[in-house]
Amino acid sequence: MIRPRPPSNPTQPRLVIGLGCDRGSARASLEQALTEALVQVGAEPAQIALLASIDLKANEPGLLALARHRGWPLRCYPAAALAAVAVPNPSLTVRRHTGTGSVSAAAALLAAGVTGPPWPDLLLEKYRRRDASGRHVTISIVRLPEHVMTNLAAIPAKVLAPG
């Protein structure tokens, strides 16, 4: 599902990026998948407000390097919290590996405070990419609703600034 509707103010960070990846995914692979996913919705990196994933990835070197390099906050959620989020297409394979049927979409929706269905702010449900080493990356993109924008600073994050 793709809904090419970038934020109304393209200079204001309004996008939450949900990321799922295989262990050991390199920053370059994550960045390439993200770039390709942003093209799908007509957006650019300057519009990203934060990254979100599962707590199993909270110490994933490639993901942490991406967040630090770009200065994006990273919010990681436990599998139980992600499993409670309704998503359009949960995956049994993802559930077997992580304990939740969705990582990228559920993390992005949860971080954005979006409940559903319907999911009008889910711009890209899943963008999948396999890198040269065979590792998979999944990206989901959610637009932050207006009511969340005012409280963005209150969203806890693991990575707050480059460093």
C-alpha positions in Angstrom: 0.0 0.0 0.0 1.5 3.3 -1.1 -0.2 6.7 -0.5 2.0 9.3 -2.1 1.1 12.3 0.0 4.1 14.0 1.6 3.5 16.4 4.5 1.8 19.7 3.7 4.9 21.7 4.8 7.9 19.9 3.2 10.4 21.6 5.4 8.8 20.5 8.7 9.8 17.1 9.9 6.5 15.2 9.9 7.4 11.6 9.0 8.0 8.6 11.3 10.1 5.9 9.7 9.5 2.4 10.9 12.5 0.1 10.4 12.9 -3.6 10.5 16.1 -5.3 9.5 18.1 -8.5 9.7 20.8 -8.6 12.4 24.0 -7.1 11.1 22.4 -4.8 8.5 24.8 -2.1 7.5 24.0 1.6 7.8 24.5 1.9 4.0 21.9 -0.8 3.4 19.4 0.9 5.7 20.1 4.3 4.2 19.6 2.9 0.6 16.3 1.3 1.5 15.2 4.5 3.2 16.1 6.6 0.2 14.2 4.3 -2.1 11.2 4.2 0.2 11.1 8.0 0.5 11.0 8.3 -3.3 7.9 6.1 -3.3 6.0 8.7 -1.3 7.7 11.8 -2.8 9.4 12.7 0.4 13.0 13.5 1.4 15.2 13.0 4.5 14.6 16.5 5.8 11.0 15.6 6.5 11.9 12.8 8.9 11.0 13.5 12.5 12.1 10.1 14.1 12.9 6.5 13.5 11.0 3.6 15.3 11.7 -0.1 15.6 11.5 -3.1 18.0 13.6 -3.1 21.2 15.5 -6.2 19.8 17.1 -3.6 17.4 17.9 -1.0 20.1 21.6 -1.9 20.0 21.8 -2.8 16.3 25.0 -1.0 15.1 23.7 -0.1 11.6 20.5 1.3 12.9 22.2 3.3 15.6 24.8 4.6 13.1 22.0 5.8 10.8 20.2 7.6 13.6 23.4 9.2 14.9 24.6 10.2 11.5 21.4 11.9 10.6 20.6 13.2 14.0 17.2 11.4 14.1 15.7 10.2 17.4 15.2 6.5 17.6 12.3 5.0 19.6 12.3 1.2 20.2 9.3 -0.7 21.5 8.9 -4.1 23.1 7.3 -6.8 20.9 4.2 -6.9 23.1 3.5 -3.2 22.5 4.0 -3.7 18.7 1.8 -6.8 18.7 -1.0 -4.7 20.1 -1.0 -2.3 17.1 -3.4 -3.1 14.3 -1.6 -3.2 11.0 -3.0 -4.0 7.5 -0.9 -7.1 6.8 0.8 -8.8 9.7 3.4 -11.4 8.9 3.6 -14.9 10.4 7.3 -15.0 9.6 8.0 -11.8 11.4 5.9 -13.0 14.4 8.0 -16.3 14.6 11.2 -14.3 14.7 10.2 -11.3 16.9 7.0 -12.1 18.8 5.0 -9.6 16.8 3.4 -9.7 13.4 4.8 -6.4 12.4 7.9 -4.4 13.2 8.2 -1.5 10.8 4.6 -0.6 10.3 3.6 -1.2 13.9 6.6 0.8 15.2 5.9 3.7 12.9 2.2 3.8 13.8 2.8 3.5 17.5 5.5 6.2 17.5 3.1 8.5 15.5 0.2 7.8 17.9 -1.9 6.6 15.0 -4.6 4.0 15.7 -6.5 2.2 13.1 -8.0 1.0 11.0 -8.3 3.0 8.9 -4.8 4.3 8.5 -5.0 7.6 6.6 -1.5 8.6 7.8 0.2 5.3 6.8 1.9 6.6 3.6 3.9 3.4 2.9 3.0 0.2 4.6 6.0 -1.9 3.7 9.0 -1.3 1.4 11.3 -4.3 1.4 14.9 -4.4 0.1 17.5 -7.2 0.2 21.1 -6.0 0.1 24.0 -7.6 -1.6 24.8 -9.6 1.5 21.3 -11.1 1.6 20.1 -9.1 4.6 16.6 -7.7 4.5 15.4 -4.2 5.4 11.7 -3.2 5.7 10.6 0.4 5.8 7.2 1.9 6.7 6.4 5.6 6.6 3.7 7.3 8.7 2.8 11.0 8.7 2.6 12.5 12.1 -0.9 13.7 12.8 -1.3 17.4 13.8 -2.2 16.5 17.4 1.1 14.6 17.8 3.3 17.4 16.3 2.7 19.6 19.3 3.9 16.8 21.6 6.8 15.5 19.6 9.4 16.6 22.1 7.8 14.4 24.7 8.4 11.2 22.7 11.2 9.3 24.5 14.1 8.5 22.2 17.2 6.4 22.5 19.3 8.6 20.2 18.7 12.3 20.5 21.5 13.9 18.5 24.5 13.0 16.3 27.4 11.8 18.3 
